[in-house]
Amino acid sequence: MARTVADQMIEVLVQAGVRRIYGLVGDSLNPIVDAVRRSGGAAQGGIDWIHVHNEEAGALAAAAEAQLTGTLAVCAGSCGPGNTHLIQGLYDAHRSGAPVLAIASHIPSTQIGTTYFQETHPERLFLEASSWCELISRPQQLPRLQRIAIQTALADRGVAVMVIPGDITAEAAAHPTGAGDLVAPSSVVVPARDRVVALAEHVNRAGRVTLFVGAGARDARDEVLALAEKVKAPVGHSLGGKEWIQYDNPYDVGMSGLLGYGACYEASHEADLLVLLGTDFPYDAFLPQARTVQVDADGRHLGRRTVLDLGVEGDVGETLRMLLPLVAEKTDRAFLDEMLRHHADALEHVVEAYTSKVSEHTPIHPEYVADVLDDELADDAVVTVDTGMCNVWAARYITPTGRRRILGSFRHGTMANALPHAIGAAVSHPGRQVVSMSGDGGLTMLLGELLTAAEHDLDLTVVAFNNGALGMIRLEMMVAGFPSFQTDHGPADLGAIAAGAGLHAVTVEHATELRGALRAALDHRGPSLVDVRTDPDALSIPPHITAEQVRGFALAGMRTVLAGGVGKMVTLARANLRSIPRHPLR
């Protein structure tokens, strides 16, 4: 029998397949940290403690591990500020569908309610960032409640928070640990037959069909492409769906949303029927709000972004396998061919402006940095991207291969996520190439995590897009008609900071030096950082549009402003045109 509650908690984690806890040690966590020490570490069948420099980073690292593995990851924070630091990363994990257990230690149980030093109410604090959050006040509640917490995190693909006072974890365990079967969800949501029949009727009636695909179609790529072929439908995608559906896709028309490109927006609005597949795309202004059907395994997603002619609750792959025999093959591909031409023309129109004479440009075009990085990445690299302009560069330049992963705070949108996400990826996937595309604004918020990378000798590369500005906020101000204010702070010497933290570091100011610096950093065994001095004016106002035209016209203006370069996607678009006749756009 476990000696203490803390020992018992570690035993349950080991049984659940957990190998590490990300956290920052503190007094109320001491019994748990000591139980980790005595467990002997993962190599001895116990648990490793992954020391981070901010609990937020620990939660983000756990979120990345859980997203990459699909299994439970664990983080911990001490009472008071330790807990409040956790919350940003837990919001990100929960909204990203990452099964994470957070251990939020509490002040001594006899002091709760007395406004004791560092007292908060974590059982209230974490409610919005979790599926399950409970206070454990007696040893007799364990191990049952811990197993409930873990099962809830797995089943809901979200966060569960165990709030436990430090003195309780030091008490003797009240019950044997025993064993319990913890089940990760593997069942498939089978749609109702009559709903699939109705969906087939909608598709068959429509002359022009467009498919818009999200991350929910991750395991249904073949079925999506089969449907596109059968009904001659262009296929667009959200940022979350990009890595699963874009590569080698002969029907690809790009991405929609504020970071969108190509013909996806037009294909969505000009279709007689828009079919949403596995996407909870939040930007309703980019959807036609009519002539739309939706398929999603989570019924809560149906119709919450757009009015629907029909909603189908079901796994995308299962639904399409039932649907395909009921759909009549269309022979007219005029709409598909037109959208493919429009897509290629849109990409051709902008690509030259962002790739010509780049080797002569100082400061360096950030688009060029992303494009060269894409060349040098391994086919199965894990790329983590900061919120802001790095999202733009990843969306447009990191080419999906079917094996690469792209992680970001795409739903919560917190800054500073890329480096902690990379830490979680590197810890959980040793030997796999891990690259953080970090903006200087995000990176400087959690600079201490450079020390984390060095202390654990993590094999990761940080590519710092160092433009001395909060680029996305600067752009948002200009598009909304405001002059940029308090967004420009000048470039910090991130290379020197990284070198001081113990990383292999190099600063690049000229484009001719870039490829060699990236290659050396990627080949370096251990943590490295490439400090690239990039142009703060990139993608602010393109030469063909005036500030007066942009001012106050946020939606159309943003779409025009962000119509920047698109990397190797133009090559795919060109390839998709080879088999169709050329004729003018209508």
ZAROMAR-439410 format. One line per 2 residues: number of its first residue (from 0); their letters; for each residue y, z, x of C-alpha. Coordinates in nm, 2 decimals, always signed. Each point is the difference from the previous one (the first is absolute). Layout:
! ZAROMAR-439410
NUM) a) Y Z X ~ ...
***
This chain:
! ZAROMAR-439410
0) ma) +0.00 +0.00 +0.00 ~ +0.35 -0.08 +0.12
2) rt) +0.18 +0.30 +0.15 ~ +0.34 -0.07 -0.15
4) va) +0.16 -0.21 -0.27 ~ +0.14 -0.22 +0.28
6) dq) -0.34 -0.06 +0.15 ~ -0.13 -0.09 -0.35
8) mi) +0.28 -0.25 -0.05 ~ -0.09 -0.17 +0.33
10) ev) -0.37 -0.01 -0.10 ~ +0.09 -0.17 -0.33
12) lv) +0.21 -0.26 +0.18 ~ -0.28 -0.07 +0.25
14) qa) -0.24 -0.05 -0.29 ~ +0.26 -0.24 -0.16
16) gv) -0.01 -0.22 +0.32 ~ +0.35 +0.11 +0.12
18) rr) +0.03 -0.01 +0.38 ~ +0.36 +0.11 +0.05
20) iy) +0.31 +0.18 -0.14 ~ +0.35 -0.13 +0.07
22) gl) +0.25 +0.28 +0.02 ~ +0.24 +0.23 +0.19
24) vg) -0.13 +0.35 +0.06 ~ +0.19 +0.30 -0.14
26) ds) -0.06 +0.37 -0.08 ~ -0.13 -0.04 -0.36
28) ln) -0.24 -0.27 +0.13 ~ -0.13 +0.20 +0.29
30) pi) -0.34 +0.10 -0.16 ~ -0.07 -0.36 -0.09
32) vd) +0.11 -0.13 +0.34 ~ -0.23 +0.26 +0.17
34) av) -0.29 -0.11 -0.22 ~ +0.06 -0.36 +0.11
36) rr) -0.01 +0.12 +0.36 ~ -0.32 +0.19 -0.05
38) sg) -0.16 -0.30 -0.18 ~ -0.02 -0.17 +0.35
40) ga) +0.17 -0.32 -0.10 ~ -0.13 -0.32 -0.16
42) aq) -0.22 -0.07 +0.31 ~ -0.19 +0.32 -0.06
44) gg) -0.03 -0.05 -0.38 ~ +0.32 +0.18 -0.09
46) id) +0.37 -0.10 -0.05 ~ +0.27 -0.12 +0.23
48) wi) +0.36 +0.11 -0.03 ~ +0.24 -0.28 +0.05
50) hv) +0.33 +0.16 +0.10 ~ +0.31 -0.18 -0.12
52) hn) +0.36 +0.09 +0.04 ~ +0.10 -0.01 -0.36
54) ee) -0.21 +0.07 -0.31 ~ +0.14 -0.31 -0.16
56) ag) -0.16 -0.21 +0.27 ~ -0.33 +0.18 -0.05
58) al) -0.01 -0.09 -0.37 ~ +0.10 -0.36 +0.08
60) aa) -0.27 -0.02 +0.27 ~ -0.26 +0.14 -0.25
62) aa) +0.12 -0.26 -0.26 ~ -0.06 -0.28 +0.25
64) ea) -0.35 +0.12 +0.09 ~ -0.09 +0.03 -0.37
66) ql) +0.12 -0.35 -0.08 ~ -0.18 -0.15 +0.29
68) tg) -0.33 +0.18 -0.05 ~ +0.00 +0.06 -0.38
70) tl) -0.12 +0.35 +0.07 ~ +0.16 +0.34 -0.01
72) av) +0.26 +0.09 +0.26 ~ +0.15 +0.35 +0.05
74) ca) +0.34 +0.14 +0.10 ~ +0.14 +0.35 +0.01
76) gs) +0.33 +0.18 +0.00 ~ +0.11 +0.36 +0.04
78) cg) +0.19 +0.20 -0.26 ~ +0.36 -0.08 -0.09
80) pg) +0.15 -0.28 +0.21 ~ -0.34 -0.11 +0.12
82) nt) -0.09 -0.09 -0.36 ~ +0.33 -0.16 -0.08
84) hl) -0.03 -0.23 +0.30 ~ -0.34 -0.11 -0.14
86) iq) +0.13 -0.13 -0.32 ~ +0.15 -0.33 +0.11
88) gl) -0.33 -0.11 +0.15 ~ -0.19 +0.12 -0.30
90) yd) +0.22 -0.19 -0.24 ~ -0.08 -0.31 +0.21
92) ah) -0.38 +0.07 +0.00 ~ -0.01 +0.07 -0.37
94) rs) +0.19 -0.31 -0.10 ~ -0.20 -0.21 +0.24
96) ga) -0.34 +0.10 -0.15 ~ -0.11 +0.19 +0.32
98) pv) -0.26 +0.28 -0.06 ~ +0.16 +0.29 +0.20
100) la) -0.06 +0.37 -0.02 ~ +0.31 +0.21 +0.10
102) ia) -0.05 +0.37 +0.10 ~ +0.33 +0.17 -0.07
104) sh) -0.02 +0.35 +0.13 ~ +0.22 +0.26 -0.18
106) ip) +0.17 +0.33 +0.08 ~ -0.21 +0.32 -0.02
108) st) -0.14 +0.03 -0.35 ~ +0.15 +0.35 -0.05
110) qi) +0.35 -0.14 +0.07 ~ +0.00 -0.29 -0.25
112) gt) +0.28 +0.03 -0.24 ~ +0.21 +0.23 +0.22
114) ty) +0.23 -0.27 +0.16 ~ -0.19 +0.08 +0.32
116) fq) +0.08 -0.18 +0.33 ~ -0.07 -0.38 -0.04
118) et) -0.12 +0.05 -0.36 ~ -0.02 -0.32 -0.21
120) hp) -0.22 -0.08 -0.29 ~ -0.23 -0.28 +0.13
122) er) -0.21 +0.00 -0.31 ~ +0.31 -0.13 -0.18
124) lf) +0.14 -0.20 +0.29 ~ -0.29 -0.24 +0.04
126) le) -0.07 -0.07 -0.36 ~ +0.17 -0.34 -0.01
128) as) -0.15 -0.11 +0.33 ~ -0.36 +0.08 -0.09
130) sw) -0.28 -0.03 -0.26 ~ -0.11 +0.36 +0.05
132) ce) +0.19 +0.30 +0.13 ~ -0.12 +0.36 -0.04
134) li) +0.07 +0.34 +0.15 ~ -0.31 +0.18 +0.14
136) sr) +0.06 +0.37 -0.02 ~ -0.35 +0.15 +0.06
138) pq) -0.29 -0.08 +0.23 ~ -0.23 -0.02 -0.31
140) ql) +0.17 -0.33 -0.10 ~ -0.16 -0.17 +0.30
142) pr) -0.18 -0.22 +0.08 ~ +0.01 -0.13 -0.36
144) lq) +0.37 -0.08 -0.02 ~ +0.00 -0.17 +0.33
146) ri) -0.28 -0.23 -0.12 ~ +0.19 -0.07 -0.32
148) ai) +0.31 -0.08 +0.21 ~ -0.19 -0.25 +0.22
150) qt) -0.18 -0.16 -0.29 ~ +0.33 -0.05 -0.18
152) al) +0.16 -0.16 +0.30 ~ -0.29 -0.24 +0.04
154) ad) -0.03 -0.08 -0.37 ~ +0.37 -0.05 -0.06
156) rg) +0.06 -0.16 +0.34 ~ +0.29 +0.23 +0.04
158) va) +0.11 +0.34 +0.14 ~ -0.14 +0.34 -0.07
160) vm) +0.18 +0.31 +0.12 ~ -0.17 +0.33 +0.07
162) vi) +0.26 +0.28 +0.02 ~ -0.14 +0.30 +0.17
164) pg) +0.17 +0.31 +0.14 ~ -0.07 +0.06 +0.37
166) di) -0.14 +0.35 -0.06 ~ -0.26 -0.13 -0.24
168) ta) -0.13 -0.25 +0.25 ~ -0.06 +0.29 +0.24
170) ea) -0.21 +0.20 -0.25 ~ -0.38 -0.01 -0.01
172) aa) -0.15 -0.28 -0.19 ~ -0.13 +0.13 -0.34
174) hp) -0.26 -0.27 -0.07 ~ -0.25 -0.20 +0.21
176) tg) +0.14 -0.35 +0.08 ~ -0.31 -0.17 -0.13
178) ag) +0.02 -0.38 -0.04 ~ +0.16 -0.23 -0.25
180) dl) -0.02 -0.37 -0.05 ~ +0.35 -0.15 +0.02
182) va) +0.02 -0.35 -0.14 ~ +0.24 -0.27 +0.09
184) ps) +0.06 -0.24 -0.29 ~ -0.21 -0.31 +0.01
186) sv) -0.04 -0.10 -0.37 ~ +0.16 -0.32 -0.13
188) vv) +0.21 -0.01 -0.31 ~ -0.17 -0.26 -0.22
190) pa) +0.24 -0.16 -0.25 ~ -0.07 -0.03 -0.37
192) rd) -0.16 -0.33 -0.08 ~ +0.24 -0.08 -0.28
194) rv) +0.30 +0.05 +0.23 ~ -0.15 -0.25 +0.26
196) va) -0.06 -0.25 -0.28 ~ +0.36 +0.04 -0.11
198) la) +0.12 -0.04 +0.36 ~ -0.20 -0.33 +0.02
200) eh) +0.17 -0.12 -0.31 ~ +0.34 +0.07 +0.15
202) vn) -0.09 -0.18 +0.32 ~ -0.15 -0.30 -0.18
204) ra) +0.31 -0.04 -0.22 ~ +0.24 +0.00 +0.28
206) gr) +0.09 -0.33 +0.17 ~ +0.15 +0.16 +0.31
208) vt) -0.15 +0.33 +0.14 ~ +0.11 +0.21 +0.29
210) lf) -0.19 +0.29 +0.15 ~ +0.19 +0.29 +0.15
212) vg) -0.23 +0.23 +0.21 ~ +0.03 +0.35 +0.13
214) ag) -0.21 +0.24 +0.21 ~ -0.23 +0.07 -0.30
216) ar) -0.16 -0.34 +0.07 ~ -0.10 +0.11 +0.35
218) da) -0.37 -0.05 -0.07 ~ +0.04 -0.30 -0.23
220) rd) +0.14 -0.27 +0.23 ~ -0.27 -0.25 -0.07
222) ev) +0.03 +0.04 -0.37 ~ +0.38 -0.04 +0.01
224) la) -0.03 -0.32 +0.20 ~ -0.27 -0.13 -0.23
226) la) +0.22 +0.06 -0.31 ~ +0.30 -0.17 +0.18
228) ek) -0.22 -0.30 +0.07 ~ -0.13 -0.02 -0.35
230) vk) +0.34 +0.02 -0.18 ~ +0.20 -0.16 +0.28
232) ap) +0.22 +0.31 +0.04 ~ +0.25 +0.08 +0.28
234) vg) -0.07 +0.35 +0.14 ~ +0.28 +0.24 +0.09
236) hs) -0.03 +0.35 +0.11 ~ +0.17 +0.34 +0.04
238) lg) +0.05 +0.16 +0.34 ~ -0.30 +0.22 -0.07
240) gk) -0.21 -0.31 -0.08 ~ +0.10 -0.20 +0.30
242) ew) -0.26 +0.11 +0.25 ~ -0.29 -0.07 -0.25
244) iq) +0.09 -0.33 -0.16 ~ +0.24 -0.20 +0.22
246) yd) -0.21 -0.11 +0.29 ~ -0.17 -0.34 -0.02
248) np) +0.12 -0.03 -0.36 ~ +0.05 -0.37 -0.10
250) yd) +0.19 +0.12 -0.32 ~ +0.25 +0.23 +0.18
252) vg) +0.36 -0.01 -0.12 ~ +0.13 +0.31 +0.17
254) ms) +0.12 +0.34 -0.10 ~ +0.23 +0.14 -0.27
256) gl) +0.24 +0.29 +0.01 ~ +0.30 +0.09 +0.21
258) lg) -0.19 -0.10 +0.31 ~ -0.14 -0.31 -0.16
260) yg) -0.02 -0.36 +0.13 ~ -0.12 -0.34 -0.10
262) ac) -0.06 -0.11 -0.36 ~ -0.16 +0.31 -0.15
264) ye) +0.30 +0.09 -0.21 ~ +0.03 -0.36 -0.14
266) as) -0.38 -0.02 -0.06 ~ +0.01 +0.32 -0.19
268) he) +0.29 -0.10 -0.22 ~ -0.09 -0.36 -0.06
270) ad) -0.36 +0.06 -0.10 ~ -0.11 +0.00 -0.36
272) ll) -0.21 +0.30 +0.09 ~ +0.03 +0.25 +0.28
274) vl) -0.32 +0.19 +0.08 ~ +0.05 +0.33 +0.18
276) lg) -0.31 +0.10 +0.19 ~ -0.03 +0.35 +0.15
278) td) +0.38 +0.06 +0.05 ~ +0.23 +0.27 -0.11
280) fp) +0.30 -0.20 +0.14 ~ +0.30 +0.22 -0.08
282) yd) +0.28 -0.24 +0.01 ~ +0.02 -0.11 -0.36
284) af) +0.31 -0.22 +0.05 ~ -0.22 -0.24 +0.19
286) lp) -0.25 -0.04 -0.28 ~ +0.07 -0.24 -0.29
288) qa) -0.05 +0.28 -0.27 ~ -0.19 -0.25 -0.21
290) rt) -0.31 -0.22 -0.01 ~ -0.19 +0.26 +0.21
292) vq) -0.35 +0.15 +0.00 ~ -0.12 +0.27 +0.24
294) vd) -0.33 +0.12 +0.14 ~ -0.03 +0.34 +0.16
296) ad) -0.27 +0.26 +0.06 ~ +0.26 +0.27 -0.09
298) gr) +0.10 -0.02 -0.36 ~ +0.32 +0.19 +0.07
300) hl) +0.13 -0.30 +0.19 ~ -0.03 -0.24 -0.29
302) gr) +0.34 -0.10 -0.15 ~ +0.21 +0.25 +0.19
304) rt) +0.19 -0.27 +0.20 ~ +0.01 -0.28 -0.26
306) vl) -0.07 -0.07 -0.36 ~ -0.35 -0.14 -0.04
308) dl) -0.17 -0.25 -0.22 ~ -0.33 +0.16 +0.10
310) gv) -0.11 +0.28 +0.22 ~ -0.35 +0.04 +0.14
312) eg) -0.13 +0.32 +0.15 ~ -0.26 -0.09 +0.26
314) dv) -0.08 -0.05 +0.36 ~ +0.16 -0.33 +0.11
316) ge) -0.32 -0.14 +0.15 ~ -0.22 +0.10 -0.29
318) tl) +0.25 -0.14 -0.25 ~ +0.03 -0.33 +0.17
320) rm) -0.38 -0.04 +0.03 ~ -0.02 +0.04 -0.37
322) ll) +0.30 -0.22 -0.06 ~ -0.08 -0.30 +0.22
324) pl) -0.29 -0.14 -0.22 ~ +0.23 +0.02 -0.31
326) va) +0.29 -0.19 +0.16 ~ +0.02 -0.37 -0.05
328) ek) +0.07 -0.19 +0.33 ~ +0.34 -0.16 +0.00
330) td) +0.05 -0.34 +0.16 ~ +0.37 -0.03 +0.01
332) ra) +0.13 +0.16 +0.33 ~ +0.36 -0.13 -0.03
334) fl) +0.14 +0.35 -0.03 ~ -0.21 +0.14 +0.29
336) de) +0.10 -0.30 +0.22 ~ +0.37 +0.04 -0.09
338) ml) +0.00 +0.37 +0.08 ~ -0.18 -0.07 +0.33
340) rh) +0.26 -0.25 +0.09 ~ +0.28 +0.23 -0.11
342) ha) -0.16 +0.28 +0.21 ~ -0.02 -0.22 +0.31
344) da) +0.35 -0.14 -0.04 ~ +0.14 +0.36 -0.04
346) le) -0.17 +0.11 +0.32 ~ +0.10 -0.32 +0.19
348) hv) +0.36 +0.05 -0.11 ~ +0.04 +0.34 +0.16
350) ve) -0.24 +0.00 +0.30 ~ +0.21 -0.20 +0.23
352) ay) +0.30 +0.23 -0.03 ~ -0.21 +0.29 +0.13
354) ts) -0.21 -0.16 +0.27 ~ +0.22 -0.26 +0.17
356) kv) +0.14 +0.09 +0.35 ~ -0.12 +0.36 -0.04
358) se) -0.06 +0.04 +0.37 ~ +0.38 -0.05 +0.05
360) ht) +0.10 +0.26 -0.25 ~ +0.12 +0.35 +0.10
362) pi) -0.04 +0.24 -0.16 ~ -0.35 -0.11 -0.09
364) hp) -0.08 -0.13 -0.35 ~ -0.22 +0.26 -0.16
366) ey) -0.19 -0.28 -0.18 ~ -0.09 -0.13 +0.34
368) va) -0.13 +0.34 +0.11 ~ -0.23 +0.01 -0.30
370) dv) -0.11 -0.35 +0.04 ~ -0.10 +0.05 +0.37
372) ld) -0.17 +0.33 -0.09 ~ -0.21 -0.18 -0.26
374) de) -0.12 -0.24 +0.27 ~ -0.11 +0.29 +0.22
376) la) -0.17 +0.22 -0.26 ~ -0.37 +0.03 -0.02
378) dd) -0.16 -0.15 -0.30 ~ -0.10 +0.35 -0.12
380) av) +0.31 +0.19 +0.10 ~ +0.14 +0.27 -0.22
382) vt) +0.38 -0.05 -0.04 ~ +0.21 +0.28 -0.14
384) vd) +0.36 -0.09 -0.11 ~ +0.31 +0.21 -0.05
386) tg) +0.18 -0.02 -0.33 ~ +0.31 -0.22 +0.02
388) mc) +0.03 -0.33 +0.19 ~ -0.34 +0.05 +0.17
390) nv) -0.15 -0.05 -0.34 ~ +0.18 -0.34 -0.01
392) wa) -0.13 -0.10 +0.35 ~ -0.36 +0.11 -0.09
394) ar) +0.00 -0.18 -0.33 ~ +0.12 -0.32 +0.15
396) yi) -0.15 -0.01 +0.35 ~ -0.32 +0.21 +0.02
398) tp) -0.27 -0.26 -0.09 ~ -0.29 +0.14 -0.20
400) tg) -0.35 -0.08 +0.14 ~ -0.22 +0.18 -0.25
402) rr) -0.06 +0.27 +0.27 ~ +0.35 +0.12 +0.08
404) ri) +0.14 +0.29 -0.19 ~ +0.37 +0.05 -0.08
406) lg) +0.10 +0.35 -0.09 ~ +0.35 +0.12 -0.12
408) sf) +0.17 +0.23 -0.24 ~ +0.00 -0.29 -0.25
410) rh) +0.02 +0.22 -0.31 ~ +0.18 +0.31 +0.11
412) gt) +0.23 -0.18 +0.24 ~ +0.06 +0.28 +0.25
414) ma) +0.15 -0.06 +0.33 ~ -0.18 +0.10 +0.33
416) na) -0.35 -0.07 -0.13 ~ -0.11 -0.26 +0.25
418) lp) -0.06 +0.22 +0.31 ~ -0.19 +0.28 -0.20
420) ha) -0.20 -0.27 -0.18 ~ -0.09 -0.15 +0.34
422) ig) -0.10 +0.35 +0.13 ~ -0.25 +0.04 -0.29
424) aa) -0.13 -0.35 +0.06 ~ -0.05 +0.05 +0.37
426) vs) -0.16 +0.34 -0.04 ~ -0.25 -0.12 -0.26
428) hp) -0.07 -0.34 +0.15 ~ -0.02 +0.03 +0.38
430) gr) -0.05 -0.33 +0.16 ~ +0.19 -0.20 -0.27
432) qv) +0.34 -0.14 +0.08 ~ +0.27 +0.19 -0.17
434) vs) +0.36 -0.11 -0.01 ~ +0.30 +0.17 -0.15
436) ms) +0.29 -0.23 -0.10 ~ +0.27 +0.27 +0.01
438) gd) +0.37 -0.03 -0.09 ~ +0.23 +0.20 +0.22
440) gg) +0.12 +0.19 -0.31 ~ -0.35 +0.10 -0.10
442) lt) -0.12 +0.07 +0.35 ~ +0.28 +0.23 +0.09
444) ml) -0.07 +0.22 -0.31 ~ -0.34 +0.10 +0.15
446) lg) +0.05 -0.05 +0.37 ~ -0.22 +0.31 +0.06
448) el) -0.31 -0.20 -0.10 ~ +0.04 -0.20 +0.32
450) lt) -0.11 +0.33 +0.16 ~ -0.29 +0.01 -0.24
452) aa) -0.12 -0.35 +0.11 ~ +0.03 +0.10 +0.37
454) eh) -0.16 +0.35 -0.04 ~ -0.31 -0.15 -0.17
456) dl) +0.01 -0.31 +0.23 ~ -0.02 -0.23 -0.31
458) dl) -0.05 -0.37 +0.06 ~ +0.29 -0.13 -0.20
460) tv) +0.30 -0.22 +0.05 ~ +0.35 +0.06 -0.15
462) va) +0.21 -0.31 -0.03 ~ +0.35 +0.13 -0.06
464) fn) +0.24 -0.24 -0.17 ~ +0.31 +0.16 +0.15
466) ng) +0.31 -0.15 -0.16 ~ +0.22 +0.32 +0.00
468) al) +0.03 -0.03 -0.38 ~ -0.16 +0.10 -0.33
470) gm) -0.07 -0.37 -0.07 ~ -0.14 +0.01 -0.35
472) ir) +0.27 +0.24 -0.12 ~ +0.26 -0.22 +0.16
474) le) -0.13 -0.30 -0.18 ~ -0.02 +0.18 -0.33
476) mm) +0.36 +0.11 +0.03 ~ +0.11 -0.36 +0.07
478) va) -0.20 -0.15 -0.28 ~ +0.14 +0.25 -0.25
480) gf) +0.35 -0.09 +0.11 ~ +0.07 +0.31 +0.21
482) ps) +0.12 -0.02 +0.37 ~ -0.26 +0.15 +0.22
484) fq) +0.09 +0.36 +0.09 ~ -0.17 +0.26 +0.21
486) td) -0.29 -0.24 +0.07 ~ +0.08 -0.09 +0.36
488) hg) -0.07 +0.26 +0.26 ~ -0.07 -0.21 +0.31
490) pa) -0.34 -0.04 +0.18 ~ -0.15 +0.31 +0.15
492) dl) -0.20 -0.03 +0.33 ~ -0.33 +0.03 -0.17
494) ga) -0.18 -0.13 +0.30 ~ +0.13 +0.29 +0.21
496) ia) -0.08 +0.25 -0.27 ~ -0.36 -0.13 -0.03
498) ag) -0.04 +0.00 +0.38 ~ +0.12 +0.36 +0.00
500) ag) -0.26 +0.08 -0.26 ~ -0.27 -0.14 +0.22
502) lh) -0.05 -0.34 -0.14 ~ -0.02 -0.33 +0.18
504) av) +0.34 -0.14 -0.10 ~ +0.20 -0.32 +0.06
506) tv) +0.34 -0.12 -0.13 ~ +0.04 -0.36 -0.09
508) eh) +0.35 -0.16 -0.03 ~ -0.08 -0.37 +0.05
510) at) -0.24 -0.21 -0.21 ~ -0.16 -0.15 +0.31
512) el) -0.13 +0.35 +0.10 ~ -0.15 +0.08 -0.34
514) rg) -0.35 -0.15 +0.00 ~ -0.09 +0.14 +0.34
516) al) +0.13 +0.35 -0.10 ~ -0.20 +0.00 -0.33
518) ra) -0.32 -0.13 +0.17 ~ +0.03 +0.27 +0.27
520) al) +0.05 +0.28 -0.26 ~ -0.28 -0.12 -0.22
522) dh) -0.24 -0.02 +0.30 ~ +0.11 +0.35 +0.13
524) rg) -0.26 +0.27 -0.06 ~ +0.19 +0.28 -0.17
526) ps) +0.33 +0.03 -0.19 ~ +0.27 -0.25 +0.08
528) lv) +0.34 -0.10 -0.14 ~ +0.19 -0.32 +0.03
530) dv) +0.38 +0.05 -0.07 ~ +0.12 -0.33 -0.12
532) rt) +0.38 -0.04 -0.04 ~ +0.03 -0.21 -0.31
534) dp) +0.29 -0.16 -0.19 ~ +0.15 +0.24 -0.26
536) da) +0.15 -0.30 -0.19 ~ -0.34 -0.17 -0.06
538) ls) -0.04 -0.09 -0.37 ~ +0.34 +0.14 -0.10
540) ip) +0.17 -0.32 -0.13 ~ -0.17 -0.34 +0.06
542) ph) +0.24 -0.28 +0.10 ~ -0.03 -0.19 -0.33
544) it) +0.13 +0.28 -0.23 ~ +0.33 +0.18 +0.00
546) ae) +0.06 +0.37 -0.04 ~ +0.19 -0.07 -0.32
548) qv) -0.31 -0.17 -0.14 ~ -0.22 +0.30 +0.08
550) rg) +0.24 +0.27 -0.10 ~ -0.11 +0.17 -0.32
552) fa) -0.29 -0.23 -0.06 ~ -0.28 +0.23 +0.11
554) la) -0.32 -0.17 -0.13 ~ +0.07 -0.36 +0.08
556) gm) +0.20 +0.09 +0.30 ~ -0.28 +0.22 +0.15
558) rt) -0.25 -0.28 -0.05 ~ +0.23 -0.24 +0.18
560) vl) +0.09 +0.23 +0.27 ~ -0.36 +0.08 +0.08
562) ag) -0.10 -0.36 +0.00 ~ -0.05 +0.03 +0.38
564) gv) -0.27 -0.13 +0.23 ~ -0.37 +0.02 -0.10
566) gk) -0.19 -0.04 +0.32 ~ -0.34 -0.17 -0.01
568) mv) +0.00 -0.01 -0.38 ~ +0.18 -0.33 +0.02
570) tl) -0.31 -0.14 +0.19 ~ -0.22 +0.10 -0.29
572) ar) +0.24 -0.15 -0.25 ~ +0.00 -0.33 +0.19
574) an) -0.38 +0.00 +0.01 ~ -0.02 +0.05 -0.37
576) lr) +0.21 -0.31 -0.06 ~ -0.23 -0.24 +0.19
578) si) -0.23 -0.07 -0.29 ~ +0.26 -0.07 -0.26
580) pr) +0.23 -0.30 -0.05 ~ +0.36 +0.04 +0.09
582) hp) +0.25 -0.05 -0.29 ~ +0.35 +0.15 -0.07
584) lr) +0.03 +0.34 -0.16 ~ +0.10 -0.02 -0.36
***
